[in-house]
């Protein structure tokens, strides 16, 4: 499991980070899935841990 903030380019070509944390993990078929979680890191970690099982 990995928790990260996604980076993107704004319309003015500035590199910015998203407000939400993202959770990336492998499913039962070894395919990597990524989905947005919360703006709070601790809540995102808890969500990622629940998604693993």
C-alpha positions as CSV (number, residue, x, y, z in Angstrom):
1,X,0.0,0.0,0.0
2,X,1.2,3.5,-0.8
3,X,-0.2,6.9,0.3
4,X,0.7,9.9,-1.8
5,X,-0.5,13.3,-3.1
6,X,-0.9,13.4,-6.9
7,X,0.9,16.1,-8.8
8,X,-0.6,18.0,-11.8
9,X,0.0,21.0,-14.0
10,X,-2.3,23.9,-13.6
11,X,-3.5,26.0,-16.5
12,X,-0.6,28.4,-15.8
13,X,1.8,25.5,-16.2
14,X,2.7,25.4,-12.5
15,X,3.2,22.0,-10.9
16,X,0.8,21.6,-8.0
17,X,-0.2,18.9,-5.5
18,X,-3.7,17.7,-5.1
19,X,-5.5,18.4,-1.8
20,X,-6.6,14.8,-1.4
21,X,-4.3,11.9,-0.5
22,X,-4.4,8.9,-2.9
23,X,-4.2,5.2,-1.9
24,X,-2.4,2.8,-4.3
25,X,-2.5,-1.0,-3.7
26,X,-2.5,-4.3,-5.6
27,X,-5.8,-6.2,-5.8
28,X,-6.1,-10.0,-5.7
29,X,-5.1,-10.3,-9.4
30,X,-1.9,-8.3,-8.8
31,X,-3.3,-5.3,-10.7
32,X,-2.4,-1.9,-9.2
33,X,-5.5,0.2,-8.2
34,X,-5.3,3.8,-7.2
35,X,-8.2,5.9,-5.8
36,X,-8.6,9.2,-4.0
37,X,-9.1,9.1,-0.2
38,X,-9.3,12.0,2.2
39,X,-7.6,15.4,2.7
40,X,-6.4,14.1,6.1
41,X,-3.4,11.7,5.9
42,X,-4.3,9.7,9.0
43,X,-7.8,8.9,7.7
44,X,-6.4,8.0,4.3
45,X,-4.0,5.5,5.9
46,X,-6.8,3.9,7.9
47,X,-8.9,3.6,4.7
48,X,-5.9,2.0,2.9
49,X,-5.4,-0.5,5.7
50,X,-9.1,-1.4,5.6
51,X,-9.0,-1.8,1.8
52,X,-6.1,-4.2,2.0
53,X,-8.1,-6.9,3.8
